[in-house]
Amino acid sequence: MSQRVAIAVRNASVANRYRYIPKMPRWFYSFVPFKVATGGSSALVSLYLLELGGNASTVGLTFALASLASMLGALFWGRVSDRTLRRKPFILLGFASVPLFLTAMAFVKTPAQLIAVNTVYAFFLASTLSVPIALVLRSVRKHSWDHAIGKFNEISGWGWVLGLVLGFGLSRFLTMPQLFLAFAILGLPSVFMGERMIREAPIYINRRAIKAFGNYVVEKARYFPSFILHTNFSLPEGLGRFYIAFLLFWIAAGLYFPQMPVLLTSEGYTREVVYLALIANSAVSAMNYTRVGAAMRGGKEGVLRKGLLLRAGAFATMVLGMLVSPALLPLAFASYILAGYSWAFIGISSTAIVSERAGEKEKGSAMGTYNVVSSAGYITGSAISGTLISSAGFGAAFGLALALIGGSIALLKK
């Protein structure tokens, strides 16, 4: 009898442990000023390029170079962090890069100078991509990893949205260089908060053994890939068509996201309008995240298909906006909202599917491949977007994006 009681007590203890929602580490909040600054300044590079005399081609090239630098930086800083078994210095490096490079951007005088500063900035900023996730995994118990990464991204995502809201308010009173300086100052507290709150965790994380966590909150074009923990790549059986489908998906994203501010600006709309569109996109995505996560239990493939159809709707709405010019602004907002709404479905389900279909020993390398494919697609889309728009117009770019999404959906149906 006593043995049965002991087993019951032990089982109850285990059950309670898994039901328990742990208190999140305080250092998560050191990322809030950092995300406010990066979110608020995310629209400024495109807008300032145009103000300095750039065009759609210039913007496309800028995003392509920044995304490439971000991808290489995430891999580089993650590997160096693993070799040194240190996390904190690399996070502080990323925090410090914000006030440093945003200040530098305030003093550039030509598009070429801004592109150069932004590319180097993206490389150093990438130290805040892969390294914090490893620190999250050391800060909580293994059975709470999923919840902790979700909470970390939720806090970061709402910080990003708050930055956009501040950008909307400040853009009415400040010049572009002054906005860069304002966000440089707003990002500075993260350096001091990180120094005080973050504890070093010199423990090796076996990245290949970590499952793929689908806890994205906001789709951020400057920071692809947003979840690189892996530098080993593979093509697990059954994922080849999936990778091709997502290559098309990210090329489409590269054709769309960098050029939307360019379109609105070219039509005579102010910075405040651009900020409002970005706020709508990011806030809808963040609010939808938790609900989509719960809906995943009904089937990941269904959630992914719904997300892709919503994204196709976003691009179709933009194509319609190019044909019905008096309705361009409301259709642009509707398109941005649909794109943000779709991201929670796509981001969560796609990473979960990769994790599920890959073998136990291949999960890490499968996610590495997924991230590289995603980044390569976004870089490609960004690079060709400007040339296509310059030669054939915005309608051609958005039409091609819609066709690519259609191809992605068709591949995943087979």
Secondary structure as UniProt FT lines:
FT   HELIX           2..19
FT   HELIX           26..30
FT   HELIX           31..41
FT   TURN            42..43
FT   HELIX           44..51
FT   TURN            52..53
FT   HELIX           56..84
FT   HELIX           88..105
FT   TURN            106..107
FT   HELIX           111..125
FT   HELIX           126..128
FT   HELIX           130..139
FT   HELIX           142..144
FT   HELIX           145..170
FT   TURN            171..173
FT   HELIX           176..187
FT   HELIX           189..197
FT   HELIX           207..209
FT   HELIX           221..223
FT   TURN            237..238
FT   HELIX           240..256
FT   TURN            257..259
FT   HELIX           260..266
FT   TURN            267..268
FT   HELIX           271..295
FT   HELIX           296..298
FT   HELIX           300..323
FT   HELIX           325..327
FT   HELIX           328..357
FT   TURN            360..362
FT   HELIX           363..392
FT   HELIX           394..413
//
